[in-house]
Structures are given as structure tokens and as C-alpha cells.
Amino acid sequence: MRIAIPASTKTMHDFAATSLGKSPYLCIYDHSKLQYTFITNNSAKVTIKRAKVITKQLLEEDIDVLLAPDIGHYAFNLLTTSHIKIFRYPTTITVRNALYDYYEHKLAELTVPTKINKSINIQCDFQ
């Protein structure tokens, strides 16, 4: 099983990133090898279609589980249809502790997106 965690730096002891799409790195933990590596998050380099870029990267890395603080509709749909499970961690947690909390079953599995799409424009007429 391979687990991805958005990271602010390339160390397990620093805070996990507060945004999946904008995090500079991804920590990839390979449970079968009991090893972790940090890779550059390709979606942090783009300004549009971050969900598509991060999903492609996670699929290329053969990820089974994503730990994230929040997830938007588009990324949620792409990841869950690709059979990647998503678990939510609190915004102030280290990469290491997010991983530990996952294995201790302290993180909730997401069954719906947690972020509202800001580009949706709803108009109401009050007459």
C-alpha cells in the first residue's frame, strides 16, 4: 500500500501542507517497504486544473490512499473514481503524525468533498 501526504518541506517532522494542490511536496510512504520519499508536487507549479494534475501524479505514483486536510469536488471525484481512498487530517499536524494517526484509525475517511468550488456563481432574486 502506498500513501501520499501533501508536505510543506522534505521532512517528516515538519507540518503537513494545508493545501493539496498548492503543497510544494508530496510524501510517499510505501508500507510494503516501510520507506518514505519526498517528490515535487507537479500541481503546485500550475495555476489551473490542479486537480487533474495532482490526480495524474498520484496515479503515476500508484497511490492507494491520500491523506489531506481538504479536498474539492473535482479532485474528490477524480480520485475516488480512480479507487484512491481519501482521509482527512487536521490542519496543524506533522507529516509523521498524520501517518501515525492514519494507522491508528484516528482519521476520518472522506465520503464527500470538503471544499466548496469558489467558481460556482449562484444568483438569488429576492422580489
C-alpha positions as a Markdown table, in Angstrom:
| # | Residue | x | y | z |
|---|---|---|---|---|
| 1 | Met | 0.0 | 0.0 | 0.0 |
| 2 | Arg | 1.3 | 3.5 | -0.9 |
| 3 | Ile | 0.1 | 6.6 | 0.9 |
| 4 | Ala | 0.5 | 10.2 | -0.2 |
| 5 | Ile | 0.6 | 13.2 | 2.2 |
| 6 | Pro | 1.0 | 16.8 | 1.0 |
| 7 | Ala | 4.1 | 18.3 | 2.7 |
| 8 | Ser | 5.4 | 21.8 | 3.2 |
| 9 | Thr | 9.0 | 20.6 | 3.4 |
| 10 | Lys | 11.0 | 17.4 | 2.7 |
| 11 | Thr | 10.9 | 16.2 | 6.3 |
| 12 | Met | 8.5 | 14.0 | 8.3 |
| 13 | His | 8.8 | 16.3 | 11.3 |
| 14 | Asp | 7.5 | 19.5 | 9.7 |
| 15 | Phe | 3.9 | 20.3 | 9.3 |
| 16 | Ala | 1.8 | 18.7 | 6.6 |
| 17 | Ala | 0.6 | 21.1 | 4.0 |
| 18 | Thr | -2.7 | 22.9 | 4.4 |
| 19 | Ser | -3.5 | 22.6 | 0.7 |
| 20 | Leu | -3.2 | 19.5 | -1.6 |
| 21 | Gly | -2.9 | 21.4 | -4.8 |
| 22 | Lys | -0.5 | 24.1 | -3.6 |
| 23 | Ser | 1.8 | 22.0 | -1.4 |
| 24 | Pro | 5.4 | 22.0 | -2.7 |
| 25 | Tyr | 6.0 | 18.3 | -2.0 |
| 26 | Leu | 4.3 | 15.0 | -1.6 |
| 27 | Cys | 5.5 | 12.5 | 1.0 |
| 28 | Ile | 5.0 | 9.0 | -0.5 |
| 29 | Tyr | 5.0 | 6.2 | 2.1 |
| 30 | Asp | 5.4 | 2.7 | 0.8 |
| 31 | His | 4.1 | 0.3 | 3.5 |
| 32 | Ser | 5.4 | -2.8 | 1.9 |
| 33 | Lys | 9.0 | -1.4 | 2.0 |
| 34 | Leu | 8.5 | 0.7 | 5.2 |
| 35 | Gln | 10.1 | 3.6 | 3.4 |
| 36 | Tyr | 9.2 | 7.1 | 2.5 |
| 37 | Thr | 10.3 | 9.5 | -0.1 |
| 38 | Phe | 9.5 | 13.1 | -1.0 |
| 39 | Ile | 8.7 | 14.2 | -4.5 |
| 40 | Thr | 7.9 | 17.5 | -6.0 |
| 41 | Asn | 4.1 | 18.2 | -6.3 |
| 42 | Asn | 3.5 | 18.9 | -10.0 |
| 43 | Ser | 0.2 | 20.7 | -9.4 |
| 44 | Ala | 2.0 | 23.4 | -7.3 |
| 45 | Lys | 3.6 | 24.7 | -10.5 |
| 46 | Val | 0.3 | 25.3 | -12.3 |
| 47 | Thr | -2.5 | 27.8 | -11.8 |
| 48 | Ile | -5.4 | 26.0 | -13.4 |
| 49 | Lys | -6.5 | 22.3 | -13.5 |
| 50 | Arg | -4.6 | 21.5 | -10.3 |
| 51 | Ala | -7.0 | 18.6 | -9.5 |
| 52 | Lys | -6.3 | 17.0 | -12.9 |
| 53 | Val | -2.5 | 17.4 | -12.5 |
| 54 | Ile | -2.4 | 16.0 | -8.9 |
| 55 | Thr | -4.7 | 13.1 | -9.8 |
| 56 | Lys | -2.4 | 12.1 | -12.7 |
| 57 | Gln | 0.6 | 12.3 | -10.5 |
| 58 | Leu | -0.9 | 10.2 | -7.7 |
| 59 | Leu | -2.0 | 7.6 | -10.3 |
| 60 | Glu | 1.5 | 7.5 | -11.8 |
| 61 | Glu | 2.9 | 7.0 | -8.2 |
| 62 | Asp | 0.5 | 4.1 | -7.7 |
| 63 | Ile | -1.1 | 5.7 | -4.6 |
| 64 | Asp | -3.8 | 3.8 | -2.8 |
| 65 | Val | -4.5 | 6.3 | 0.0 |
| 66 | Leu | -4.3 | 10.1 | 0.2 |
| 67 | Leu | -4.2 | 12.0 | 3.5 |
| 68 | Ala | -5.3 | 15.6 | 3.0 |
| 69 | Pro | -6.7 | 18.5 | 5.0 |
| 70 | Asp | -9.4 | 19.3 | 2.5 |
| 71 | Ile | -10.5 | 18.2 | -1.0 |
| 72 | Gly | -12.6 | 19.9 | -3.7 |
| 73 | His | -15.3 | 18.4 | -5.8 |
| 74 | Tyr | -13.3 | 17.9 | -8.9 |
| 75 | Ala | -10.3 | 16.3 | -7.2 |
| 76 | Phe | -12.5 | 14.2 | -5.0 |
| 77 | Asn | -14.4 | 12.8 | -8.0 |
| 78 | Leu | -11.3 | 12.1 | -10.0 |
| 79 | Leu | -9.5 | 10.4 | -7.0 |
| 80 | Thr | -12.4 | 8.3 | -5.8 |
| 81 | Thr | -13.3 | 7.0 | -9.3 |
| 82 | Ser | -9.7 | 6.0 | -9.5 |
| 83 | His | -10.2 | 4.0 | -6.3 |
| 84 | Ile | -7.9 | 6.2 | -4.2 |
| 85 | Lys | -9.2 | 6.4 | -0.6 |
| 86 | Ile | -9.0 | 9.9 | 1.0 |
| 87 | Phe | -8.6 | 10.6 | 4.7 |
| 88 | Arg | -8.8 | 14.0 | 6.4 |
| 89 | Tyr | -6.1 | 15.2 | 8.8 |
| 90 | Pro | -6.3 | 18.4 | 10.9 |
| 91 | Thr | -4.5 | 21.5 | 9.5 |
| 92 | Thr | -1.9 | 21.6 | 12.2 |
| 93 | Ile | -0.2 | 18.2 | 12.2 |
| 94 | Thr | 3.2 | 16.9 | 11.1 |
| 95 | Val | 3.6 | 14.6 | 8.2 |
| 96 | Arg | 4.8 | 11.9 | 10.6 |
| 97 | Asn | 1.8 | 12.3 | 13.0 |
| 98 | Ala | -0.7 | 12.3 | 10.1 |
| 99 | Leu | 0.7 | 9.0 | 9.0 |
| 100 | Tyr | 0.6 | 7.6 | 12.6 |
| 101 | Asp | -3.0 | 8.8 | 13.0 |
| 102 | Tyr | -4.0 | 7.1 | 9.8 |
| 103 | Tyr | -2.6 | 3.7 | 11.1 |
| 104 | Glu | -4.2 | 4.3 | 14.5 |
| 105 | His | -7.6 | 4.8 | 12.7 |
| 106 | Lys | -7.9 | 8.4 | 14.0 |
| 107 | Leu | -8.5 | 10.0 | 10.6 |
| 108 | Ala | -11.9 | 10.0 | 9.1 |
| 109 | Glu | -12.4 | 8.7 | 5.5 |
| 110 | Leu | -14.0 | 11.3 | 3.3 |
| 111 | Thr | -17.1 | 10.3 | 1.5 |
| 112 | Val | -17.9 | 13.8 | 0.2 |
| 113 | Pro | -15.7 | 16.7 | -0.8 |
| 114 | Thr | -14.9 | 19.2 | 1.9 |
| 115 | Lys | -14.3 | 22.4 | -0.1 |
| 116 | Ile | -16.8 | 24.4 | -2.0 |
| 117 | Asn | -15.9 | 25.3 | -5.6 |
| 118 | Lys | -15.4 | 29.1 | -5.5 |
| 119 | Ser | -16.0 | 29.4 | -9.2 |
| 120 | Ile | -19.7 | 28.5 | -8.9 |
| 121 | Asn | -21.7 | 31.6 | -9.1 |
| 122 | Ile | -25.2 | 31.4 | -7.5 |
| 123 | Gln | -27.7 | 34.2 | -8.0 |
| 124 | Cys | -30.8 | 34.7 | -6.0 |
| 125 | Asp | -33.6 | 37.2 | -6.8 |
| 126 | Phe | -35.5 | 38.4 | -3.8 |
| 127 | Gln | -38.7 | 40.1 | -5.0 |
